Amino acid sequence: MDLFFGGAEQPAWVTLLHDNGVRYMSLSFLSLRRRVKRLDRWRLSDKFPEDVVVYLDSGAFTLNKSGSQTTAAEAEELESEYRRFVEANIHRLEFASEFDANVLGHEAIFANREEFWNRLPDRKWMPVWHADYGTSNLIALGDEYGRLGILQDDAGGDLTVALNRMAGRVRLHGVGMTQMDMMRAVRWDSVGSTRWLAPTQWGETFVWTNHNELKDYPKKNQEQGRKRHRTWLAEQGFDTEAIEAGDSKELLRLSIWSWQKFAGHLNEVTTWDDPPAAGNPEPDRDGATISPPARGNEELPPAPAEVVPRAGRTLLPVVGFDYATVSELGENGQPAERQEARFVTPSVTLLRCNTCFMKDKCPAMQPGNDCAYDIPVQLRTPAQLDALQSSLIEMQTQRVLFMRMIEQTEGGYADPNLSTEIERLRRMLNDRAEGKNTFKLTVEASGSAPSAGMISRIFGNDAGERLAAIEAPADTQSVIADAWEAEVIE
């Protein structure tokens, strides 16, 4: 997936992106039109370095927003200006989107394709599908064109499956993408996004973490996010003091780097069962024709006649069992013993120095060796569990005190991360105190009637006798006398 960084209508963003290794950029025609007075003299070849791949978005998305006051006549004039701009810069464009303003009407948009866009080289432009065109139109566009634009709001739900099926024969471009989940969900050939500018627009902070995850911290949590990854970002060459101070340039550098890592990660980890099928072959940038491998009705290798069991099977290295002797009654009613398997955690590890994420810092690192460290853990008795809980509390206390020292060395500014760890320590202490002060006794028995023998075994002989005793019969006259003042007639 190629990620086109939007906002390139501003020269400052072009310079910043290029300086930070970005070679795929996009710009909006309508946004450019608001900034430049003489578009007839403005040329992409003069504004972008030669090694930058440029995608031009019409910007009609702004006209399609609810509340837009643009009339059909005004949209027609804008579409004419857009055509002239595309023609003047076609040699420098990778591709451009059509002018898909809904106010023009579907028939006019479709007619413009025949009148203008279809006269351009097929790989230099793309139609944009909208959900109100219908799924039949989506399939027809996929059959006719080599590249197709899909808006983010139209790509979700049940359509995701259909788009992934189409991706094998047509290049799908995500228009105006901002959601990471949507970028993951579909087999996009490319997407255009201005999301990287959110640090200056909305106060967000993007961080590509050392766990291969793109974190998005909103404005209300930006301070916590910037401090949380301080060590990691310093190792990547970022000015952490500038980031924590809210320096916009350093935050944008971080955002660019994070989004590049995210796009690269998607390209590395995303695999699909079906490779792109033949159809709609498209020339690459050097003019060579690229034809994806065909699937068609190719002959599959024959299935094996039988499955041969693999010899010498063994347990997974991370699984272990211990065996204990358990006493029970045998089938003949006599005491017997059996071996019972119990799960244990083995100390065997599959970690290798060459692939360990700590290989650059580990003091025992030896290329090609197994991990030099063992982590033997055994928790079988209450005393062992109690010792573990004590160790965890001590460990958390050390962390809190160390973070407190860092807070003071940085001038005493209250670190929200420290507050979080203090609260975690408080909960650990409360859990331990409640566990030590709690006593619970539960007695359960089942049967058709209470058994004196069972009660006696638990609570003693007197308890069983009292349970089995029948209450002495009461004198009728004394009962009546207690209830009513009356004479008893015999």
Summary of the structure (lengths in Angstrom):
residues: 490
radius of gyration: 36.7
end to end distance: 106.0
largest distance: 128.8
contacts: 1185
relative contact order: 0.06
helix: 44%
strand: 14%
